[in-house]
């Protein structure tokens, strides 16, 4: 009898050992995920991402908005203590601020799990150093949506990324429904990009930039779409004669030095020439985690905001401060006060 019991126990032990091996194999296989990035590259990544390097301010902003900014080993100088990002996500105070791109050596020393890039020319450099590289695309609305979805998968925040995508779709649908009545007059727009301290009213981006898409969704077209623009280190420039000849209905000013460019527009040499300035239709684009004009997770917000300022009579029921409060609560469980939401809309910050 004792022998039989011993044999049975041995069998149970062996079966348990096999079960344990199977369980461990499942755990092992679950330690990585495979994704296809926006450059078409297949990348195998750990399921638990602890450290992130990011070589694009727009990619960085999306990571922060989705609530994973604390995983960054460094942030750009576009996300510093003077910006609303720090008020929305206080955990950023623990993240190093970098004036320049992080070096390969710094990334290796930090033992990052993944490097996010937007520039495909940077991929090979980091791959050659043995790092996992994921390319994202925030230059188009479609690319932005796919990149948000990809970040949700990689950072294990699919619920947040799905809510962000749902909000973008909701805004696009709402605008389309209200503008498709056949009676809405389209408008022409000029976008001034105040990215650098020496930016001025004539600094812009090529028409293929994402700003032309959210303006189009809101019923407008950009005056630069058929222009051969001059590009310098400080950005793309339109000349004054081209701006005057195009005479846009509306001027949007975006970027971190938008307030000074706005003042230039309202009091500078074009104040008596351009219809948009004379009609007081120069609008400063809000900034929260990032400059809304470049999209990222806030592409839904900027598109809806644009529609409300251009067609106030059609969107009089939309409270943009409330939209901001709801968006950040739903997407990242961040509580935004009414005061902060209104400050974001009026671009009331030091830069």
C-alpha positions in Angstrom: 0.0 0.0 0.0 2.8 2.4 0.9 4.5 1.5 -2.4 1.3 2.4 -4.3 1.0 5.7 -2.5 4.6 6.5 -3.2 4.1 5.8 -6.9 1.0 8.0 -7.0 2.8 10.8 -5.3 5.7 10.5 -7.7 3.2 10.7 -10.7 1.6 13.7 -9.2 5.0 15.3 -8.7 6.0 14.7 -12.3 2.7 16.0 -13.7 3.1 19.0 -11.5 6.6 19.5 -12.8 5.3 19.4 -16.4 2.5 21.8 -15.5 5.1 24.1 -14.0 7.2 24.0 -17.1 4.2 24.9 -19.3 3.3 27.8 -17.0 6.9 29.1 -17.1 6.9 28.9 -20.8 3.8 31.0 -21.0 5.3 33.5 -18.7 8.5 33.6 -20.8 6.5 34.0 -24.1 4.5 36.8 -22.5 7.6 38.8 -21.6 7.8 40.3 -25.1 5.5 41.7 -27.7 6.1 42.2 -31.4 4.9 45.4 -33.1 5.2 47.0 -36.5 6.2 50.6 -36.3 5.3 53.5 -38.6 8.3 52.9 -40.8 7.2 49.3 -41.4 9.9 47.8 -39.1 9.0 44.8 -36.9 10.3 45.3 -33.4 10.3 43.0 -30.4 9.9 44.7 -27.1 9.5 43.8 -23.5 6.0 43.9 -22.2 7.0 45.9 -19.2 8.6 49.1 -20.3 10.5 50.9 -17.5 12.7 53.4 -19.3 12.1 55.4 -22.5 14.2 57.6 -24.6 12.4 59.9 -27.0 14.0 61.9 -29.8 11.0 63.9 -30.9 9.1 66.5 -28.9 5.8 65.5 -30.5 6.4 61.8 -29.6 7.3 62.9 -26.1 4.2 64.9 -25.7 2.0 61.9 -26.7 3.8 59.7 -24.1 3.2 62.4 -21.4 -0.5 62.8 -22.3 -1.0 59.1 -22.0 0.3 59.2 -18.5 3.7 57.6 -19.0 6.0 60.7 -18.9 7.7 59.5 -15.7 9.3 56.6 -17.8 11.2 59.1 -19.9 14.9 59.4 -19.0 14.8 63.0 -20.2 12.5 65.6 -21.7 13.1 68.3 -24.3 13.3 72.0 -23.4 9.8 72.3 -24.9 8.5 70.6 -21.7 9.9 72.6 -18.8 8.8 74.2 -15.6 7.2 77.1 -17.3 4.8 75.1 -19.4 1.3 73.8 -18.6 2.6 70.2 -19.0 4.2 70.5 -15.5 0.9 71.6 -14.0 -1.0 68.8 -15.7 1.6 66.1 -14.9 3.6 67.1 -11.8 5.6 63.8 -12.1 7.6 65.5 -14.9 9.5 67.4 -12.2 11.4 64.2 -11.5 12.5 63.8 -15.1 15.7 65.3 -16.3 15.4 68.2 -18.7 17.7 68.1 -21.8 18.8 71.0 -23.9 19.9 68.7 -26.7 19.1 65.2 -27.9 20.2 62.4 -25.6 23.4 60.8 -26.8 23.7 57.1 -27.6 26.0 56.7 -24.6 23.5 58.3 -22.3 20.7 55.9 -23.5 23.0 52.9 -23.1 24.0 53.9 -19.7 20.4 54.4 -18.7 19.6 51.0 -20.1 16.5 52.2 -21.9 13.9 49.6 -23.1 13.0 51.5 -26.2 13.9 54.6 -28.2 11.0 56.5 -29.9 11.9 58.5 -33.0 10.0 60.4 -35.7 12.9 60.8 -38.1 13.6 57.6 -40.0 17.2 58.7 -40.6 17.9 58.1 -36.8 16.7 54.5 -36.7 19.9 52.8 -37.9 22.2 54.7 -35.5 20.3 53.4 -32.4 19.8 49.9 -33.9 23.5 49.7 -34.5 24.0 50.5 -30.8 21.9 47.5 -29.9 18.8 49.4 -28.8 15.1 48.8 -29.6 13.8 51.6 -31.9 10.2 52.4 -32.7 9.4 55.0 -35.3 6.2 57.1 -34.9 4.5 59.5 -37.2 2.9 62.7 -36.0 3.1 64.6 -39.2 -0.3 63.6 -40.5 -3.7 63.0 -38.7 -3.8 59.4 -39.9 -0.2 58.8 -38.8 -1.0 60.4 -35.4 -4.0 58.1 -34.9 -1.9 55.0 -35.7 1.0 56.2 -33.5 -1.3 56.8 -30.5 -2.7 53.3 -31.0 0.9 51.9 -31.2 1.9 53.8 -28.0 -1.1 52.4 -26.2 0.0 48.8 -27.1 3.7 49.3 -26.2 3.1 51.2 -23.0 0.2 49.0 -21.9 -2.3 51.9 -21.8 -4.7 50.8 -24.5 -7.7 52.0 -22.5 -6.3 55.5 -22.5 -5.2 55.4 -26.1 -8.6 54.1 -27.2 -10.3 57.0 -25.3 -8.0 59.5 -27.0 -8.8 58.1 -30.4 -12.5 58.0 -29.7 -12.4 61.7 -28.7 -10.6 62.6 -32.0 -13.2 60.7 -34.0 -16.0 62.4 -32.0 -14.7 65.9 -32.7 -14.2 65.1 -36.4 -17.8 63.8 -36.7 -19.3 66.7 -34.8 -17.6 69.2 -37.0 -18.5 67.4 -40.2 -22.1 67.2 -39.2 -22.4 70.9 -38.5 -20.4 72.1 -41.5 -22.1 69.9 -44.1 -25.3 71.9 -44.1 -24.3 73.5 -47.4 -24.5 77.0 -46.2 -21.2 77.3 -44.3 -18.7 79.6 -46.1 -15.1 78.2 -46.3 -12.2 80.4 -45.2 -8.6 80.9 -46.1 -5.9 80.7 -43.4 -2.3 81.4 -42.8 -0.4 79.6 -40.1 2.5 81.4 -38.4 4.9 79.0 -36.6 6.6 80.6 -33.6 8.8 77.7 -32.7 12.0 79.7 -32.0 12.7 82.8 -30.1 13.6 84.6 -33.3 10.5 83.5 -35.2 8.3 86.2 -36.7 5.0 86.5 -38.5 6.5 85.3 -41.8 7.8 82.0 -40.3 5.6 79.1 -41.2 5.6 75.4 -42.1 5.1 73.8 -45.5 1.5 73.1 -46.3 2.0 69.4 -45.9 2.3 69.8 -42.2 -0.5 68.5 -39.9 -1.8 72.1 -39.3 -3.2 72.1 -42.9 -5.3 69.0 -42.1 -7.0 70.3 -38.9 -7.7 73.6 -40.6 -9.2 71.7 -43.6 -11.3 69.6 -41.2 -12.6 72.8 -39.8 -13.7 74.1 -43.2 -10.6 76.1 -44.3 -7.7 75.9 -46.7 -4.1 77.2 -46.1 -2.8 79.9 -48.4 0.7 78.2 -48.6 -0.6 75.1 -50.3 0.7 76.1 -53.8 3.7 78.2 -52.7 7.3 77.4 -53.1 8.5 78.4 -49.7 12.1 79.1 -48.6 13.4 76.9 -45.8 16.1 78.0 -43.4 17.4 76.6 -40.1 14.8 78.6 -38.3 11.9 77.3 -40.3 10.0 77.8 -43.5 9.4 81.4 -44.6 6.8 83.2 -46.7 7.7 86.6 -48.0 5.6 89.6 -47.1 4.4 90.2 -50.7 3.0 86.7 -50.9 1.2 87.1 -47.6 -0.3 90.4 -48.6 -1.4 89.0 -52.0 -3.0 86.0 -50.5 -4.7 88.2 -47.8 -6.0 85.3 -45.7 -9.3 85.6 -43.8 -7.8 84.2 -40.7 -4.3 84.0 -39.2 -3.3 81.3 -36.7 -0.2 81.7 -34.5 1.2 78.6 -32.9 4.4 77.6 -31.2 6.1 78.4 -27.9 6.8 82.0 -28.8 3.4 82.7 -30.1 2.6 85.6 -27.9 5.4 87.8 -29.2 4.5 86.9 -32.8 0.8 87.7 -32.1 1.9 91.2 -30.8 4.0 91.6 -33.9 1.0 90.8 -36.1 -1.4 93.2 -34.3 1.0 96.1 -34.2 3.4 95.5 -37.0 3.7 96.6 -40.6 0.8 94.5 -41.8 -1.8 95.7 -39.4 -3.4 98.0 -41.9 -3.0 95.7 -44.9 -4.2 92.2 -44.0 -7.9 91.6 -43.6 -7.4 89.1 -40.8 -5.6 91.7 -38.7 -8.0 94.5 -39.4 -11.0 92.2 -38.6 -9.3 91.0 -35.4 -9.2 87.4 -36.7 -5.7 86.5 -35.5 -5.9 83.6 -33.1 -3.2 82.2 -30.8 -3.3 78.4 -30.8 -3.5 77.0 -27.2 -0.7 74.9 -25.7 -1.1 72.3 -22.9 1.2 69.3 -22.9 2.4 70.5 -26.3 1.6 73.1 -28.8 -1.8 72.1 -30.1 -1.0 73.1 -33.7 1.4 70.1 -34.1 -1.3 67.7 -33.1 -0.2 64.7 -31.0 -2.9 63.5 -28.6 -4.4 67.0 -28.6 -5.4 66.9 -32.3 -9.0 66.5 -31.4 -8.9 69.5 -29.1 -7.2 71.8 -31.7 -9.6 70.7 -34.5 -12.7 71.5 -32.3 -11.1 74.7 -31.0 -10.5 75.9 -34.6 -14.1 75.2 -35.5 -15.4 77.1 -32.5 -13.3 80.3 -33.2 -14.0 80.3 -36.9 -17.8 79.5 -36.6 -18.9 80.6 -33.2 -22.5 80.7 -34.2 -22.4 77.0 -35.1 -20.6 75.8 -32.0 -22.0 78.2 -29.4 -22.9 75.2 -27.2 -19.3 74.0 -27.1 -17.5 74.9 -23.9 -13.8 74.4 -24.7 -12.7 74.7 -21.1 -15.0 71.9 -20.3 -13.7 69.9 -23.2 -10.2 70.2 -21.9 -11.3 69.1 -18.4 -13.1 66.1 -19.8 -10.3 65.1 -22.2 -7.6 64.9 -19.6 -9.8 63.2 -17.1 -10.9 60.5 -19.6 -7.5 60.0 -21.2 -5.1 60.2 -18.3 -7.2 60.5 -15.2 -5.8 64.0 -14.7 -8.0 66.5 -12.9 -7.9 69.9 -14.5 -9.3 72.9 -12.8 -11.6 75.4 -14.6 -9.0 78.1 -14.0 -6.2 76.0 -15.6 -8.4 75.1 -18.5 -9.2 78.7 -19.2 -5.5 79.7 -18.9 -4.6 77.0 -21.5 -7.2 78.6 -23.9 -5.8 82.1 -23.4 -2.2 80.9 -23.6 -1.4 82.6 -20.4 2.1 81.3 -19.7 5.5 82.8 -19.5 6.7 81.6 -23.0 
